[in-house]
């Protein structure tokens, strides 16, 4: 007897191997043209689907969840962050939410380290000038950046990605400092040779480079506020590969424009995909299009986790990557 396949609606185009496997296992409805779904499309999807396989671009609000049909039992998020899903509303309706932790750590840490290097050594600025025909030969005082070795790196959020970044940064001779809700274990702190700062303000005022690696929650919205940004030293570099909402982008843009901060490296933005026009005009702003997890390997790994979560739910068990309300 044929096994019934659950109706899975996939909101964005995923890597071909992932989509093919989903079609084999589920009654999967794919988004072939990769058009992002707005509230009307998401509402229509949750009224038909048993499983919504969504991504960061989908704002799965309480209104959308409450409009879902009784058959919707699982929201399987393709990504680690889940601040775009009203988990409490889903839980109240008996809908399980899952994510894909642990598969983006190394790729995100790699790109974060790349942004630190690019901002410190003015790589994008130099490349832009060269492509425009502005390189007329070596000179002793042109395109001077700052070396990494011997500088202090302050990591805001010492989870998986923060720790992976610390390992990379230590290899470049950076001194590791961090602020977190609580200190990491003594073993991890010793392995990373990391200094804990209970006060974020005190850490920010002493760092040469600051990297934001914490999740976006109501408590971390504008964690780096205008007041806190002013604590940074004028030669400091700020990097963010977490969530744009953690930094007051308007205040940050103004500081860069006035020369109150050396440079930034950003992969995420407060009003993404809209970027503050001031940032786009500044040569000391290294800007990337939210690509920290953009490797073939990580995207396939994410898809496989989504599939595992759905199959575990199909078998009547609790998915391994359940998101619990208030877990952050």
Buried (B, 14 or more C-beta within 10 A) or exposed (E): EEEEBBBBBBBBBBBEEBBEBBBEBBBBBBBEEEEBBEBEBBBBBBBBBBBBBBBBBBBBBBEBBBBBEEEBBBBBBBBBBBBBBBBEBBBEBEBBBBBBBEBBBBBBBBBBBBBBBBBBBBBBBBEEBEEEEEEEEEEEEEBEBBEBEEBBBBBBBBBBBBBBBBBBBBEBEBBBBBBBEEBBEEEEBEBBEBBBBEEBEEBBBBBBBBBBBBBBBEEBBBBBBBEBBEBBBEEBBBBBBBBBBBBBBBBBBBBBBEEBBBBBBBBBBBEBEEBBEBBEEBEBBBBBEBEBBBBEEBBBBBBBBBBBBBBBBBEEEEBEBBBEEEEB
